[in-house]
Amino acid sequence: MLLSLNSGASGMEAQQMNLNTIANNLANVNTTGFKRSKIEFQDMLYEKPRTAGAEVGGGTVVPTGVEIGNGSRVVSTAKIFTQGQLTQTGEKLDLAINGDGFFEIQRADGTSAYSRDGAFKLANDGRVVTSDGLPVLSGMQPIPGNALGVSVSSTGEVTVETPDGFQKFRLQLIRFNNPSGLRSLGGNIYEETPASGTPTTGSPSEAGFGSMVQGYLETSNVNVAEEMVNMILAQRAYEVNSKAIQTSDQMLEQVNQLKR
């Protein structure tokens, strides 16, 4: 019965983390470029008073054993990098990636971070920056203050029209062998880890990289209906685990009363 208490407690803890993950997904349903997390569970170490396949004498082999589990645990909260819906904004510096790839961002300490949030702004010195003021790399060049227009093609070709003529350059995208291995930093950016692999640079619409869409933003890939169903399932699982603890406690109480 003590095992049932431990198993029930571990199940409640796992479902609480499950609910935390679901709540975070729902909280970011309107966050640009947000990727939902999926929680994954594992069963915990088993006690084996009797092992399957053991010999019990006379050449007889036990066909099945006795295995008692110790509950469950959370092993992963994996990011799901499926494509979010593209929403038109009409802003010339709003860029969406339709397909695989990330924008490269320069953090305050000079290191690189990566993002799917293309809601870019123009700084007072002409640099293109994120909403937090972090410079956008990815081949992005400053936009002159006297620019008459900026156009971005699906292949990342940027054309800036000025009174003196046209300025052209091409954007680059970054991708990883295992994007789920990226570390979330908040602020819609990620950083490289040994699990993600090293970044690979390429041009939009080439070699499997996604295409650029100007005047659009990628919305969150959270499905509200699916998350609500998952929330109900997590609540029911939490209730069942708490009921197992209550039942085990009642059985222990009956055992304690036997001596009376």
N, C-alpha and C positions, 0 to 999 in steps of 0.2 A: 504493500500500500504506500510505502514511502516512495517507491519508484513512480507510482501514479501521481503523487503530489509533485515530484520533480518534473515529470513529463507534462502535466497540466500547466505548471508554471512556465516551462520553456515554450509551450504552445501559445500561452497568453502573451509572453514577451515577443515571440515571433510575429504574432498577429498585430501587436501594437506597432511594431516596425513596419509591417505591411500597411497599416492604416496611415502611418506617418508618410510613407512613400506616395500613397494614393492622394493624400491631402496636398502634398507638394505638387503633384501633377495637376490637380484641379486649381490650385492657387496660381499656376502659371499657364492657364488655358489661353490667356491673351498675350503671353510674352513672346515677342518676336524671336523666331529661330529656336524656341525651346524644344528640347527632345525629352519625351517622357521616360521615366525609369520603370523598369520591371523588376520586382523582387523575386528572388529565387531561394528555395529552401533545401535543406539537407536533413536527413535523419541523423541522430546522434549515436554514439557508441553503444553497441549492444552487449548485454550480459548473456553469457552462454553456459548455463549450468550443464547442458547436455549437447554435445556437438554432433551434427549430422555426419554419418559415415563412420562413427566410432564403432569399434568392435566390442561386443558385450560377452564374448566367449563362444567357443564352438564354431568359430568362423561366421557368426551372425553379425551383420552390420546394421546399425540403426538407420532406418530410412529417412527419418526426420529428426531434427534436434529441437532444443528449447532455446529460444532467443527472446530476450525481453529488452525492448528499446528504452532509451532515456529521453525521448522527446525529439524536438526539432530545433533547428537554428537557421538563421539567415546567413546565406553564404555569398550573396551577391545582390547588388541593386544596379543592374545593367542598364545603360542608356540605349534606347532604341532610336537609331538614326534613320527612320523612314522619312520620306519627303512630307513636309507640311504644305498646306494649301497656299498658293500665291494670291495675295490681295493687292489690288491696284491702289496706289496712293497718288500718283501723278508727280511726285517730287523727283527732281532730276538726279539727286544724289542717293535716292533709295534704290538699292540693288538687291536682287534676290538670286540665289543659286538654285537653278532647276536641275537637280541631280547631285552627283558626288562632289565634295570639296568644301573647303573652309577659306574664309578671309584670314590673312595674317595680320595680327595687331601687335603694336609695340607697347609693352607695359611700362609703368613708371620707372622700373629699375633697368630698363633697356632690353629685357628678355622678350621673347616672342610668345604670344598667346594666339588662340585660334577661335573663330566665331562664325556662326551662321547668320548673325544679326547684321543686316546690311542697311540699317537706318543711320546713314552717315550724315555728318554735318560739315560745314566749312568754318574753319578757325579764322581768327583775325589776320593770321599771316598767310592764308591761302591753303594751308594744309587741310587735307580731308581727315576728319577724326570721327570717333564713335561718340555716342551720347554722353559718355563719361570723359570725353576729351582726349582719349588715347589715339595716337596717330595710326592711320591705316597704312600698312605696308602693301604687300601683294602687287608691287609695281606701280602703285598709285603715286602720281606726281601732284605738286601744288597747282591749284586752280587760280589763275590771275584774277585780281579784283575787278578788272574791266572786261571779264569774259561775257560774251553775248549769249552763249549757249553751250551746253555740255550734252553730248550724246554718247551712249555706250551700246555697242553691238552685242549680239549673242556670243560672239567669239572673244569678247573682252576688249575690243578696239575702242579706245576712248578718243573722241575728237572734241577739242575745246576751241570754240570760235572766239576770236578776239578782233579788235579793230585793226590789228597788225597782221592778221592772217589766221592760220590754223595751227594748233599744237596737238600732236598725236602721240599716244603711247598705248601700251597694251597691258592689261591686268593679268595677273597670275593667280592661280588657286593652289591650295595645299590639300593633300589628303593623306590618310594613314591606312596601313594594312588592317589595323584593329581600332577603329574610332571609339568603340566601347571602352577601350583601355585609357582614354583621355581622362584627366582629372578635372573635375568641375571646380571653377574658382569663384563662381557667382558673377554677376554683371554680364551674363551671356557669353562668357569666354571660358576656354579650356586651355590646359597646358599639356605638353607632351610628357609621357611616362615611358619606362621600359616596356610596359605592356602594350602601349599603343603602336610601338615601332617608330622609326624615324620618319619625318615628314618628306613627302615627295611633291615637288613643284611641277606644275604643268599649266598649259593654256586652256581656257574655257572652250568647251565643245570639241576637245581633242583628247585622244587616248583615254577615254572613259571619264574625263572630267565633265562636270555639269556645265550648262550654258548660263550666261548672264542675262538677267531680265531687268531692264531699267524701268524705274517708276513703279516697282512692285516690292513687297516685302513678304518673306516667308513666315506664315503664322505657326503657332505651336501645333505639334502633331498629336496633341492630347485629344482623345475621343471621350467626350463628357459622359455619354451613355454607358460606354464600356467601364469607365472609372466608377460610375455610380453602382453598377452591378458588382464590381470588385469590392467596393466598400461594404455592400450588404453581405457579401460572402465572408469578408473579414470579420464583420460584426458577429455573424452567426458562429464562425469558428471560434471566436473569442469567448462567446457565451458557452459553447459546448465544452471548451477547456476549463472554464471556471466551474461548470457543473461537475466535471470529473473531479476537481479538487474538493468541492462540497461533498460529493458522494464518498470519496475516500476518507474525508474527515469524519463523516457520520459512521462509517464502518469502524474506524479507529475508536470512536467514542463507544460503540457497542462492545468492542473488545475490552476496553477499560472497565466497563460495567460488569464483566463476567465474574470478577473476584468479589463483587458485593453480594 
